[in-house]
């Protein structure tokens, strides 16, 4: 798998690309309008229950027949089929299932219906957004490097530790770009002497700011006034770029003067709380993969990619044309992109991860970050609604609207989970429907929604996991949603904490107590329902019996989701300051001379790395005996055409696997280690190396995740992390060779993006 393949000449590619996109957008609008008319017509056809059952079965059969195809047309057909089934379900809900015998029953029924309308609205918007993902390929830069633009690299920091920021700075300094055309800046929102001193030592530039008005947006605006590069690359202080970042991502902006933003994915080399704490977390795609793997690529088709705050290149002219980064909301990134697009600028997305950062370590931190995102997007919805005002095309308006209103999920999510309690506690049946009607309308709607999403999302998001992600945060976001809608000016920017450790396991009660209370209430309601079914079985009529059965099943599903959300709060121990990253890099290991011997490294042994980190490296190598260290060595590798040597100490070697720790004693060695661990052009191309979604398997993995609640203290789940397979290597050593201490073989450094 390689997404960095065959960059093409800019001029011809740009012309063909623009013409194709314009024609596809026009065709999408026409087909969409005709399809909507056909869907509405099909939705209004009156059928008996038996006829509807037949239609439902036929639609399921059609899904399995057509769904075998892999083309984009197949997926669009399945989306249309899903929309048809869902609209028939909606018609049934509106016309046959609402009961207003009491005002309580009517109120609860309408509340649930509103939640369902929201879910269908988001479903249809997602189909619209992802109708034709672009999958851009990189464009080649001009052959003459004198024609390459100047770039300022901004690394804003507020209260983060220098140990985190320095890796990003060293990675940025290693980006392959003409030295006279690039400047790296630490933007210190606090004026800290240690950061200023480090900037002087490593050779980057430093801009400090005493006041912290407007948080990150203010910091960036302050720096813009003191710099002059044609383009600005913004990196969050924990996002370490690869050496090829600019050469891979800059081509489109140079070729198309209308593009104001080139956004690349936010990839994380450390696990988020869901991956680390749940039993099958490491086998499940990270939460953000859906957005960066599917949604942003779909937005790009509609020229609606928005700025995500980091890993993005912006055109200085475009930023200055809108008066700088937006400061009216706490999500300055998306708001800035919206303002640029209102002024006629285009934006673009390249689905190639060319930087990697730290995920949130703690569930509390993760929830806090999402609360800020929700507050900011709802603020934009209130103060700069994309459906109002001038400057946007309809596709852009709908994509931005989807992004903003997706953060309204908290209230509908709680409504879905709590709905069975209305009957189990108070006897209020808020869906007046028979089992046959549910089977004819509701089940097909659920089937097609889940199965079609699995086809569209593939390995980027697994079925049912959105329910866990949303439920984990929903009760915290309800208050944020309501207050921000009412008072959009309230709330302030909060910095996401990164780089912490957890010495001992603990249960994060502060992040889970709302769901614990909710789960307790749900359990009580379920017990009441089961009690009525078992003890008072003979006293229940057919209608009451069916109502208890349906609501008990519903409560059981809600309880499973709540338990999975609670399990995320069972924080596992995390004592590593340097996260291990799986990487298979060919290396040659040279042994250091013994004391008193000539200053030459000898006994070249080939190997293949298993994982790397800023602390050390594990290498599969044909060492003949069990060896214990320390043994001084040097590791030699060729990265993107550049030869590199790093001093290291071998701690042990057993079974063909050697473990080394870096001898990181100076800044130059640290640069090389950052280059080796994070800077490779292909470092993150396997970022979505997950199997394609299978809904039943995903449901089973969700059930398994609850096991984390019952894990013994200090014990990881047996299936938490995939096992690395041993690498096949020769068992003999190569002929001994020598290399002088500190010397590397001469080699030509090729352009990293070629």
C-alpha positions as CSV (number, residue, x, y, z in Angstrom):
1,X,0.0,0.0,0.0
2,X,1.4,3.4,-0.9
3,X,-0.6,6.5,-1.3
4,X,2.5,8.5,-2.4
5,X,2.6,7.1,-5.9
6,X,3.1,8.6,-9.3
7,X,3.0,12.4,-8.7
8,X,2.0,13.9,-12.1
9,X,2.9,17.1,-13.9
10,X,0.9,20.0,-12.4
11,X,-0.4,21.8,-15.5
12,X,-2.0,18.9,-17.4
13,X,-3.2,17.2,-14.2
14,X,-4.8,20.5,-12.9
15,X,-6.8,21.1,-16.1
16,X,-8.1,17.6,-16.4
17,X,-8.9,17.5,-12.7
18,X,-10.8,20.8,-12.7
19,X,-12.9,19.9,-15.7
20,X,-13.7,16.5,-14.3
21,X,-14.8,17.9,-10.9
22,X,-17.0,20.5,-12.4
23,X,-18.8,18.0,-14.6
24,X,-19.2,15.5,-11.7
25,X,-20.6,18.1,-9.4
26,X,-23.1,19.2,-12.0
27,X,-24.1,15.6,-12.6
28,X,-24.4,15.0,-8.9
29,X,-26.8,17.9,-8.5
30,X,-29.0,16.7,-11.4
31,X,-29.0,13.1,-10.4
32,X,-29.6,14.0,-6.8
33,X,-32.6,16.2,-7.6
34,X,-34.1,13.5,-9.8
35,X,-33.3,10.8,-7.2
36,X,-35.0,12.9,-4.5
37,X,-38.2,13.2,-6.5
38,X,-38.2,9.5,-7.1
39,X,-37.5,8.7,-3.4
40,X,-40.4,11.0,-2.3
41,X,-42.7,9.3,-4.8
42,X,-41.7,5.8,-3.7
43,X,-42.0,6.8,0.0
44,X,-45.7,7.9,-0.4
45,X,-46.9,4.7,-1.9
46,X,-49.4,3.1,0.5
47,X,-48.8,-0.6,1.2
48,X,-50.3,-3.1,3.6
49,X,-48.1,-4.6,6.3
50,X,-47.6,-7.9,4.3
51,X,-46.8,-5.9,1.2
52,X,-44.3,-3.8,3.1
53,X,-42.7,-7.0,4.5
54,X,-42.3,-8.3,0.9
55,X,-40.7,-5.0,-0.2
56,X,-38.4,-5.1,2.8
57,X,-37.2,-8.6,2.1
58,X,-36.7,-7.7,-1.6
59,X,-34.6,-4.7,-0.6
60,X,-32.4,-6.8,1.7
61,X,-32.0,-9.4,-1.1
62,X,-31.0,-6.6,-3.6
63,X,-28.5,-5.3,-1.1
64,X,-26.7,-8.7,-0.8
65,X,-26.7,-9.1,-4.6
66,X,-25.6,-5.6,-5.6
67,X,-23.4,-5.2,-2.5
68,X,-20.9,-7.7,-3.8
69,X,-19.6,-5.0,-6.2
70,X,-16.8,-2.7,-5.1
71,X,-17.3,0.2,-7.5
72,X,-18.3,3.7,-6.4
73,X,-21.5,3.3,-8.5
74,X,-22.4,0.3,-6.4
75,X,-22.0,2.3,-3.2
76,X,-24.1,5.1,-4.5
77,X,-26.8,2.6,-5.5
78,X,-26.8,1.2,-2.0
79,X,-27.0,4.7,-0.5
80,X,-30.1,5.4,-2.6
81,X,-31.6,2.1,-1.6
82,X,-30.9,2.9,2.1
83,X,-32.5,6.3,1.7
84,X,-35.6,4.8,0.2
85,X,-36.0,2.3,3.0
86,X,-35.3,5.0,5.6
87,X,-37.8,7.4,4.1
88,X,-40.5,4.7,4.1
89,X,-39.6,4.2,7.8
90,X,-39.9,7.9,8.5
91,X,-43.3,8.0,6.8
92,X,-44.5,5.1,8.9
93,X,-43.3,6.8,12.1
94,X,-45.0,10.1,11.3
95,X,-48.3,8.6,10.2
96,X,-48.9,5.5,12.3
97,X,-46.8,5.3,15.5
98,X,-47.4,8.6,17.4
99,X,-49.8,8.3,20.3
100,X,-51.2,11.4,22.1
101,X,-53.4,9.8,24.7
102,X,-51.6,11.7,27.4
103,X,-49.5,14.8,27.2
104,X,-46.6,12.9,28.8
105,X,-46.8,10.2,26.2
106,X,-47.1,12.7,23.4
107,X,-44.2,14.7,24.6
108,X,-41.9,11.7,25.0
109,X,-43.0,10.3,21.6
110,X,-42.2,13.6,19.9
111,X,-38.8,13.8,21.6
112,X,-37.8,10.4,20.3
113,X,-39.1,11.3,16.9
114,X,-37.0,14.4,16.8
115,X,-34.0,12.4,17.7
116,X,-34.7,10.0,14.9
117,X,-35.2,12.9,12.5
118,X,-31.8,14.2,13.5
119,X,-30.2,10.8,12.9
120,X,-31.8,10.5,9.4
121,X,-30.8,14.1,8.6
122,X,-27.2,13.2,9.5
123,X,-27.4,10.0,7.6
124,X,-28.5,11.7,4.4
125,X,-25.9,14.5,4.8
126,X,-23.2,11.9,5.2
127,X,-24.3,10.2,1.9
128,X,-24.2,13.6,0.2
129,X,-20.7,14.5,1.6
130,X,-19.2,11.2,0.6
131,X,-20.8,10.8,-2.8
132,X,-17.5,11.1,-4.7
133,X,-14.3,11.1,-2.5
134,X,-11.5,12.7,-4.5
135,X,-8.4,10.7,-3.5
136,X,-6.1,13.4,-4.7
137,X,-2.6,12.3,-5.7
138,X,0.4,14.7,-5.1
139,X,1.4,17.1,-7.8
140,X,5.0,17.5,-8.8
141,X,6.7,20.8,-7.9
142,X,8.6,22.8,-10.6
143,X,11.9,21.2,-11.6
144,X,13.8,24.4,-10.8
145,X,13.9,24.8,-7.0
146,X,14.4,28.5,-7.5
147,X,10.7,28.5,-8.5
148,X,9.6,27.0,-5.2
149,X,7.9,29.3,-2.8
150,X,9.1,30.5,0.7
151,X,7.5,28.8,3.7
152,X,7.2,29.8,7.3
153,X,6.6,26.8,9.7
154,X,4.6,27.9,12.8
155,X,4.7,25.7,15.9
156,X,2.5,27.3,18.5
157,X,2.9,26.3,22.1
158,X,1.2,27.5,25.3
159,X,2.0,25.4,28.4
160,X,3.3,22.1,26.8
161,X,6.6,20.6,28.0
162,X,9.7,21.3,26.0
163,X,10.4,17.6,25.7
164,X,7.3,17.4,23.5
165,X,7.8,20.6,21.5
166,X,11.5,19.9,20.7
167,X,10.7,16.8,18.7
168,X,8.4,18.7,16.4
169,X,10.9,21.5,16.0
170,X,13.7,19.1,15.1
171,X,11.4,17.3,12.7
172,X,10.4,20.6,11.1
173,X,14.1,21.6,10.8
174,X,14.7,18.4,8.9
175,X,12.0,19.0,6.2
176,X,13.5,18.6,2.8
177,X,13.2,22.2,1.3
178,X,15.7,24.7,0.1
179,X,17.2,26.2,3.3
180,X,17.0,29.8,2.1
181,X,13.2,29.3,1.5
182,X,12.1,28.0,4.8
183,X,12.0,29.3,8.4
184,X,10.9,27.4,11.5
185,X,9.3,29.4,14.3
186,X,8.5,28.5,17.9
187,X,5.4,30.6,18.7
188,X,5.7,30.7,22.5
189,X,2.5,32.0,24.1
190,X,4.2,32.7,27.5
191,X,7.8,33.8,26.8
192,X,9.7,30.9,28.5
193,X,13.5,31.2,28.7
194,X,14.1,27.4,28.1
195,X,12.2,27.6,24.8
196,X,14.1,30.6,23.7
197,X,17.4,29.0,24.6
198,X,16.5,25.8,22.8
199,X,15.6,27.8,19.6
200,X,19.0,29.3,19.7
201,X,20.7,25.9,20.1
202,X,18.9,24.1,17.4
203,X,18.8,26.9,14.8
204,X,15.1,27.8,14.6
205,X,13.5,31.2,15.2
206,X,11.6,32.3,18.3
207,X,8.6,34.5,18.6
208,X,7.3,35.1,22.2
209,X,4.0,36.7,23.2
210,X,3.4,38.0,26.8
211,X,-0.4,38.3,26.6
212,X,-2.5,35.4,25.5
213,X,-5.5,37.1,24.0
214,X,-7.5,34.9,21.7
215,X,-5.4,31.9,22.6
216,X,-4.0,30.0,19.6
217,X,-5.6,32.2,17.0
218,X,-4.1,35.3,18.7
219,X,-0.7,33.6,18.8
220,X,-0.8,32.8,15.0
221,X,-2.0,36.3,14.2
222,X,0.8,37.8,16.3
223,X,3.3,35.7,14.3
224,X,1.9,36.6,10.9
225,X,2.7,40.2,11.5
226,X,6.4,39.4,12.1
227,X,7.0,37.0,9.2
228,X,6.8,37.1,5.4
229,X,6.8,33.6,3.8
230,X,4.5,33.0,0.9
231,X,3.0,30.0,2.7
232,X,2.5,29.0,6.3
233,X,2.7,25.4,7.5
234,X,1.1,25.1,10.9
235,X,2.0,22.2,13.2
236,X,0.6,21.5,16.6
237,X,3.5,21.3,19.0
238,X,3.2,17.5,19.2
239,X,2.8,16.8,15.5
240,X,6.1,15.8,14.1
241,X,6.4,16.1,10.3
242,X,8.0,13.7,7.9
243,X,10.9,15.0,5.9
244,X,8.8,15.0,2.7
245,X,5.9,17.0,4.1
246,X,6.2,20.1,1.9
247,X,7.3,18.2,-1.3
248,X,4.3,16.0,-1.0
249,X,1.7,18.6,0.0
250,X,2.8,21.8,-1.7
251,X,2.4,20.9,-5.4
252,X,-1.4,21.6,-5.6
253,X,-1.0,25.1,-4.0
254,X,1.8,26.1,-6.4
255,X,-0.2,24.9,-9.4
256,X,-3.6,26.4,-8.4
257,X,-3.5,30.0,-7.2
258,X,-7.1,29.7,-5.9
259,X,-6.3,27.1,-3.2
260,X,-5.9,28.8,0.2
261,X,-5.5,25.6,2.3
262,X,-4.0,22.2,1.9
263,X,-5.1,20.0,4.8
264,X,-3.5,16.6,5.5
265,X,-4.7,14.0,8.0
266,X,-4.1,14.1,11.8
267,X,-2.5,10.8,12.5
268,X,-1.5,9.7,16.0
269,X,1.3,7.3,16.7
270,X,0.1,6.7,20.3
271,X,-3.2,5.0,21.1
272,X,-6.2,7.0,22.2
273,X,-8.2,6.0,25.4
274,X,-10.5,3.7,23.4
275,X,-7.7,1.8,21.8
276,X,-5.6,1.5,25.0
277,X,-8.3,0.7,27.5
278,X,-10.8,-1.5,25.7
279,X,-10.1,-5.2,25.2
280,X,-10.1,-5.1,21.4
281,X,-9.1,-1.4,21.1
282,X,-5.9,-2.0,19.1
283,X,-7.7,-4.0,16.5
284,X,-10.3,-1.2,16.0
285,X,-9.6,2.0,13.9
286,X,-9.0,5.1,15.9
287,X,-12.0,7.4,16.4
288,X,-10.6,10.1,14.0
289,X,-10.0,7.8,11.1
290,X,-13.6,8.2,9.8
291,X,-13.2,11.9,9.5
292,X,-9.8,11.9,7.9
293,X,-10.2,8.8,5.8
294,X,-13.8,9.3,4.4
295,X,-15.4,12.6,5.3
296,X,-12.6,15.1,4.5
297,X,-12.0,13.3,1.2
298,X,-15.7,13.7,0.5
299,X,-15.7,17.3,1.5
300,X,-12.8,17.9,-1.0
301,X,-15.1,16.9,-3.9
302,X,-17.5,19.8,-2.9
303,X,-14.6,22.2,-2.3
304,X,-15.4,22.2,1.4
305,X,-12.3,20.9,3.1
306,X,-11.9,22.8,6.3
307,X,-8.8,23.6,8.4
308,X,-8.2,21.3,11.3
309,X,-5.7,23.4,13.2
310,X,-2.5,21.5,12.3
311,X,-0.7,19.6,9.6
312,X,-1.9,22.1,7.0
313,X,-0.4,24.6,4.6
314,X,-2.1,28.0,4.2
315,X,-1.5,30.7,1.6
316,X,-0.5,33.9,3.4
317,X,-2.4,36.0,0.8
318,X,-5.6,34.2,1.7
319,X,-5.2,34.6,5.4
320,X,-4.4,38.3,5.1
321,X,-7.4,38.8,2.8
322,X,-9.7,37.9,5.7
323,X,-7.8,39.8,8.4
324,X,-6.1,36.9,10.0
325,X,-7.2,33.8,11.8
326,X,-10.8,33.9,13.1
327,X,-11.0,34.8,16.8
328,X,-14.7,34.8,17.4
329,X,-15.0,31.1,18.3
330,X,-12.8,28.5,20.1
331,X,-12.4,26.5,16.9
332,X,-10.4,29.1,15.0
333,X,-9.4,26.5,12.4
334,X,-12.8,25.6,10.8
335,X,-14.0,29.2,11.2
336,X,-11.0,30.5,9.4
337,X,-11.5,28.1,6.4
338,X,-15.2,29.1,6.3
339,X,-14.3,32.8,6.1
340,X,-11.7,32.2,3.4
341,X,-14.2,30.2,1.3
342,X,-16.8,33.0,1.7
343,X,-14.2,35.2,0.0
344,X,-14.0,32.8,-3.0
345,X,-10.9,30.9,-2.0
346,X,-10.7,27.1,-2.5
347,X,-9.5,24.5,-0.1
348,X,-8.0,21.0,-0.7
349,X,-7.3,17.8,1.1
350,X,-4.5,15.2,0.6
351,X,-5.3,11.9,2.2
352,X,-1.7,11.1,2.9
353,X,-0.4,11.4,6.5
354,X,2.8,13.4,6.5
355,X,3.0,14.1,10.2
356,X,2.1,12.3,13.4
357,X,1.3,13.4,16.9
358,X,0.2,12.3,20.3
359,X,-3.4,11.2,20.9
360,X,-5.1,12.2,24.2
361,X,-3.8,9.9,26.9
362,X,-6.6,10.1,29.4
363,X,-10.4,9.8,28.9
364,X,-11.0,13.0,30.9
365,X,-8.6,14.9,28.5
366,X,-10.3,13.3,25.5
367,X,-13.8,14.4,26.6
368,X,-12.5,17.9,27.4
369,X,-11.1,18.2,23.9
370,X,-14.4,17.1,22.3
371,X,-16.3,19.5,24.5
372,X,-14.2,22.3,23.1
373,X,-14.7,21.1,19.5
374,X,-18.5,20.9,20.1
375,X,-18.6,24.4,21.7
376,X,-16.6,25.9,18.8
377,X,-18.6,24.3,16.0
378,X,-21.9,25.3,17.6
379,X,-20.6,28.8,18.1
380,X,-19.9,29.0,14.3
381,X,-23.4,27.6,13.7
382,X,-24.8,30.5,15.7
383,X,-22.5,33.5,14.7
384,X,-21.6,32.5,11.1
385,X,-24.1,30.0,9.9
386,X,-23.0,28.5,6.6
387,X,-26.6,28.4,5.3
388,X,-26.8,32.1,5.6
389,X,-24.7,34.9,4.0
390,X,-22.9,35.1,0.7
391,X,-20.0,33.4,-0.9
392,X,-20.6,29.7,-0.6
393,X,-21.9,27.2,-3.1
394,X,-24.7,24.8,-2.0
395,X,-22.3,21.9,-1.7
396,X,-20.0,23.9,0.6
397,X,-23.0,25.0,2.7
398,X,-24.2,21.5,3.3
399,X,-20.8,20.1,4.1
400,X,-20.1,22.8,6.7
401,X,-23.6,22.4,8.1
402,X,-23.0,18.7,8.5
403,X,-19.7,19.3,10.3
404,X,-21.4,21.8,12.7
405,X,-24.6,20.0,13.4
406,X,-22.8,16.7,13.9
407,X,-21.9,18.0,17.3
408,X,-25.6,18.2,18.3
409,X,-25.5,14.4,18.8
410,X,-25.5,14.4,22.6
411,X,-29.2,15.1,23.1
412,X,-30.5,12.6,20.5
413,X,-28.0,10.0,21.8
414,X,-29.3,10.3,25.3
415,X,-32.9,10.2,24.0
416,X,-32.2,6.9,22.1
417,X,-30.6,5.3,25.2
418,X,-33.3,6.4,27.6
419,X,-36.4,5.8,25.6
420,X,-37.2,2.3,26.9
421,X,-37.3,3.6,30.4
422,X,-40.5,5.6,29.6
423,X,-42.4,2.3,29.3
424,X,-40.4,0.2,31.9
425,X,-40.8,2.9,34.6
426,X,-44.0,4.7,33.7
427,X,-45.9,2.5,31.3
428,X,-45.7,5.1,28.6
429,X,-45.4,3.3,25.2
430,X,-43.9,6.0,23.0
431,X,-43.9,4.0,19.8
432,X,-47.4,2.6,19.1
433,X,-46.5,-0.3,16.8
434,X,-47.0,-4.0,16.4
435,X,-44.0,-6.5,16.2
436,X,-44.9,-7.1,12.6
437,X,-44.8,-3.4,11.8
438,X,-41.4,-3.0,13.5
439,X,-40.1,-5.9,11.5
440,X,-41.5,-4.4,8.3
441,X,-40.3,-0.8,8.8
442,X,-37.8,-0.4,11.6
443,X,-35.6,-3.4,11.1
444,X,-35.0,-2.9,7.4
445,X,-34.1,0.8,8.1
446,X,-31.6,-0.3,10.7
447,X,-30.2,-3.0,8.5
448,X,-29.6,-0.8,5.5
449,X,-28.2,2.1,7.6
450,X,-25.6,-0.1,9.3
451,X,-24.8,-2.3,6.3
452,X,-24.5,0.6,3.8
453,X,-22.3,2.6,6.3
454,X,-20.0,-0.5,6.5
455,X,-19.7,-0.5,2.7
456,X,-18.9,3.2,2.6
457,X,-16.6,3.4,5.6
458,X,-14.8,0.1,4.9
459,X,-11.9,-0.1,7.4
460,X,-12.1,3.6,8.6
461,X,-14.9,3.1,11.2
462,X,-16.4,-0.1,12.4
463,X,-20.2,-0.6,12.8
464,X,-21.6,0.2,16.3
465,X,-18.5,1.9,17.5
466,X,-19.9,5.4,16.9
467,X,-22.5,4.5,19.5
468,X,-19.7,3.9,22.0
469,X,-17.8,7.0,21.1
470,X,-20.9,9.2,21.3
471,X,-22.2,7.6,24.5
472,X,-18.9,8.1,26.3
473,X,-19.2,11.9,25.8
474,X,-23.0,12.5,25.4
475,X,-24.0,13.4,29.0
476,X,-21.1,15.8,29.3
477,X,-22.0,17.5,26.0
478,X,-25.7,17.9,26.7
479,X,-25.0,20.9,28.9
480,X,-22.4,22.4,26.5
481,X,-24.8,22.0,23.5
482,X,-27.7,23.8,25.3
483,X,-25.6,26.6,26.8
484,X,-23.7,27.3,23.6
485,X,-26.9,27.4,21.5
486,X,-28.4,29.9,24.0
487,X,-25.2,31.9,24.7
488,X,-22.6,31.4,21.9
489,X,-20.1,33.9,23.4
490,X,-19.6,31.8,26.5
491,X,-16.7,29.4,26.8
492,X,-13.0,29.7,26.4
493,X,-10.2,27.9,24.6
494,X,-8.6,25.0,26.5
495,X,-5.3,23.4,25.6
496,X,-5.4,19.6,25.3
497,X,-2.9,18.0,27.6
498,X,-0.4,15.7,25.9
499,X,2.5,13.5,26.8
500,X,1.6,12.4,30.3
501,X,2.1,9.0,32.0
502,X,0.0,7.0,34.3
503,X,2.1,5.1,36.9
504,X,-0.7,2.9,38.2
505,X,-4.0,1.7,36.8
506,X,-7.0,3.6,37.9
507,X,-10.7,4.0,37.2
508,X,-11.5,7.5,35.9
509,X,-14.7,8.1,37.9
510,X,-14.7,11.8,36.9
511,X,-15.1,10.8,33.3
512,X,-17.6,8.0,33.7
513,X,-19.9,8.8,36.7
514,X,-22.8,10.1,34.5
515,X,-22.8,6.9,32.5
516,X,-22.5,4.8,35.7
517,X,-25.6,6.4,37.1
518,X,-27.3,6.1,33.7
519,X,-26.4,2.4,33.6
520,X,-27.7,1.8,37.1
521,X,-31.0,3.3,36.2
522,X,-31.1,1.3,32.9
523,X,-30.4,-1.9,34.9
524,X,-33.2,-1.2,37.3
525,X,-35.6,-0.6,34.4
526,X,-34.5,-3.8,32.7
527,X,-35.0,-5.8,36.0
528,X,-38.5,-4.3,36.3
529,X,-39.3,-5.4,32.8
530,X,-38.0,-8.9,33.3
531,X,-39.9,-9.1,36.6
532,X,-43.2,-8.2,34.8
533,X,-42.5,-10.7,32.1
534,X,-41.6,-13.6,34.4
535,X,-43.8,-13.0,37.5
536,X,-46.9,-11.4,35.9
537,X,-46.7,-13.3,32.6
538,X,-50.3,-14.7,32.9
539,X,-51.7,-11.2,33.6
540,X,-50.3,-9.5,30.5
541,X,-52.3,-9.3,27.3
542,X,-50.7,-9.6,23.9
543,X,-50.1,-5.9,23.5
544,X,-48.5,-5.5,26.9
545,X,-46.4,-8.6,26.4
546,X,-45.0,-7.4,23.1
547,X,-44.3,-3.9,24.6
548,X,-42.4,-5.4,27.5
549,X,-40.3,-7.7,25.2
550,X,-39.4,-4.9,22.8
551,X,-38.5,-2.4,25.6
552,X,-36.5,-5.0,27.5
553,X,-34.5,-5.8,24.3
554,X,-34.0,-2.0,23.8
555,X,-32.9,-1.5,27.4
556,X,-30.4,-4.4,27.0
557,X,-28.9,-2.8,23.9
558,X,-28.7,0.5,25.7
559,X,-27.1,-1.1,28.7
560,X,-24.4,-2.9,26.6
561,X,-23.5,0.4,25.0
562,X,-23.3,2.1,28.4
563,X,-21.1,-0.6,29.8
564,X,-18.7,-0.3,26.9
565,X,-18.6,3.5,27.4
566,X,-17.8,2.9,31.1
567,X,-15.1,0.4,30.3
568,X,-13.2,3.1,28.5
569,X,-12.7,4.7,31.9
570,X,-10.7,1.7,33.2
571,X,-7.4,3.4,32.5
572,X,-4.4,1.1,31.9
573,X,-1.0,1.8,33.2
574,X,1.1,4.0,30.8
575,X,4.6,4.5,32.0
576,X,6.4,5.0,28.7
577,X,7.5,8.6,27.9
578,X,8.5,7.3,24.4
579,X,5.8,5.3,22.6
580,X,6.9,2.3,20.5
581,X,6.0,2.5,16.9
582,X,5.9,-0.5,14.6
583,X,8.3,0.0,11.7
584,X,10.2,-2.4,9.4
585,X,13.4,-0.6,8.4
586,X,16.4,-2.4,7.0
587,X,19.5,-1.6,9.1
588,X,23.1,-2.7,9.5
589,X,24.5,-3.0,13.0
590,X,28.2,-2.3,13.5
591,X,29.9,-3.3,16.7
592,X,32.1,-0.7,18.4
593,X,35.8,-1.5,18.9
594,X,36.9,-3.0,22.2
595,X,38.9,-0.9,24.6
596,X,42.5,-0.4,23.3
597,X,41.6,-1.5,19.7
598,X,41.6,0.7,16.6
599,X,38.8,3.2,16.4
600,X,36.8,1.2,13.8
601,X,33.4,-0.3,13.9
602,X,33.3,-3.9,12.6
603,X,31.2,-7.0,12.1
604,X,28.4,-5.6,10.0
605,X,25.2,-7.5,10.8
606,X,22.0,-7.0,8.7
607,X,18.7,-6.6,10.5
608,X,15.1,-5.4,10.2
609,X,13.6,-3.2,12.9
610,X,10.4,-4.4,14.6
611,X,9.6,-1.2,16.5
612,X,11.2,2.2,17.1
613,X,10.9,5.0,19.6
614,X,12.9,8.0,20.9
615,X,14.2,5.7,23.6
616,X,15.5,2.8,21.5
617,X,14.8,0.2,18.8
618,X,14.1,-3.5,18.6
619,X,15.8,-5.3,15.7
620,X,15.4,-8.8,14.3
621,X,19.0,-9.8,13.4
622,X,20.9,-13.1,13.0
623,X,23.0,-12.9,16.1
624,X,24.1,-16.5,16.7
625,X,24.1,-16.6,20.5
626,X,22.1,-15.3,23.4
627,X,23.9,-12.1,24.3
628,X,23.6,-9.7,27.1
629,X,24.9,-6.1,27.0
630,X,25.8,-3.5,27.1
631,X,27.5,-3.6,23.8
632,X,28.3,-0.3,22.0
633,X,27.1,-0.3,18.4
634,X,26.1,2.0,15.5
635,X,23.0,1.5,13.5
636,X,23.2,2.4,9.8
637,X,20.2,2.9,7.6
638,X,19.2,4.5,4.3
639,X,16.1,6.7,4.6
640,X,14.6,8.3,1.5
641,X,18.0,8.1,-0.2
642,X,19.8,9.6,2.7
643,X,22.3,7.6,4.7
644,X,22.2,7.9,8.5
645,X,24.3,6.5,11.4
646,X,23.1,6.5,15.0
647,X,25.1,5.4,18.1
648,X,23.3,2.9,20.2
649,X,23.9,0.3,23.0
650,X,22.6,-3.2,22.6
651,X,21.1,-4.3,25.9
652,X,20.3,-7.9,25.0
653,X,19.8,-10.3,22.1
654,X,17.7,-13.5,22.3
655,X,16.0,-15.6,19.7
656,X,17.2,-13.4,16.9
657,X,15.8,-10.2,18.4
658,X,18.1,-7.5,19.8
659,X,17.0,-4.6,21.9
660,X,19.0,-1.3,21.7
661,X,18.8,2.0,23.5
662,X,20.0,5.1,21.7
663,X,23.1,6.9,22.9
664,X,21.4,10.3,22.7
665,X,24.1,12.6,24.0
666,X,23.9,15.6,21.7
667,X,21.5,17.6,19.6
668,X,22.8,16.2,16.3
669,X,22.2,12.7,17.4
670,X,18.7,13.7,18.6
671,X,18.0,15.1,15.1
672,X,19.0,11.8,13.6
673,X,16.8,9.8,16.0
674,X,13.8,12.0,15.2
675,X,14.6,11.5,11.5
676,X,14.8,7.8,11.9
677,X,11.7,7.4,14.1
678,X,9.3,10.0,12.7
679,X,10.8,11.6,9.6
680,X,10.6,8.8,6.9
681,X,8.5,9.8,4.0
682,X,6.6,6.5,4.2
683,X,6.4,6.4,8.0
684,X,2.6,6.5,8.3
685,X,1.3,5.1,5.0
686,X,0.0,2.0,6.8
687,X,-2.2,4.3,9.0
688,X,-5.4,2.4,8.1
689,X,-4.0,-1.1,8.1
690,X,-7.3,-2.5,9.5
691,X,-9.6,-5.2,8.0
692,X,-12.7,-4.0,6.3
693,X,-15.8,-3.6,8.5
694,X,-18.1,-6.6,9.0
695,X,-21.1,-5.5,11.2
696,X,-21.5,-8.8,13.0
697,X,-17.8,-9.1,13.8
698,X,-17.8,-5.4,14.9
699,X,-20.8,-6.1,17.2
700,X,-18.9,-9.1,18.7
701,X,-15.8,-6.9,19.3
702,X,-18.0,-4.3,21.1
703,X,-19.3,-7.0,23.4
704,X,-15.8,-8.2,24.1
705,X,-14.8,-4.7,25.0
706,X,-16.9,-4.8,28.1
707,X,-14.4,-7.4,29.5
708,X,-12.1,-4.5,30.3
709,X,-14.4,-3.7,33.3
710,X,-13.5,-7.1,34.8
711,X,-9.8,-7.1,34.0
712,X,-7.5,-8.0,36.9
713,X,-5.4,-5.1,38.1
714,X,-2.1,-5.0,36.4
715,X,-3.1,-7.4,33.6
716,X,-3.6,-6.4,30.0
717,X,-6.2,-8.1,27.9
718,X,-4.7,-11.1,26.1
719,X,-6.0,-9.8,22.7
720,X,-5.2,-6.1,23.3
721,X,-2.3,-5.7,20.9
722,X,-1.7,-7.6,17.7
723,X,1.3,-9.8,17.8
724,X,4.3,-9.0,15.6
725,X,5.2,-11.9,13.4
726,X,8.9,-12.9,13.3
727,X,10.8,-11.7,10.3
728,X,12.6,-14.1,8.1
729,X,16.3,-13.2,8.0
730,X,19.5,-15.1,7.0
731,X,21.1,-16.9,9.8
732,X,24.7,-16.2,8.8
733,X,26.5,-12.9,9.3
734,X,27.8,-11.0,6.4
735,X,31.6,-10.8,5.7
736,X,33.1,-8.5,8.3
737,X,33.5,-4.9,7.2
738,X,34.7,-1.8,9.0
739,X,33.5,1.7,9.2
740,X,35.3,4.6,11.0
741,X,33.7,6.0,14.1
742,X,31.2,8.8,13.2
743,X,31.6,8.1,9.4
744,X,28.8,7.3,7.0
745,X,29.1,6.0,3.5
746,X,28.7,8.6,0.8
747,X,25.3,8.7,-0.8
748,X,23.2,11.1,-2.8
749,X,20.2,12.6,-1.0
750,X,17.3,12.3,-3.4
751,X,14.2,14.4,-3.3
752,X,12.0,12.8,-0.6
753,X,8.8,13.1,-2.6
754,X,10.1,11.4,-5.7
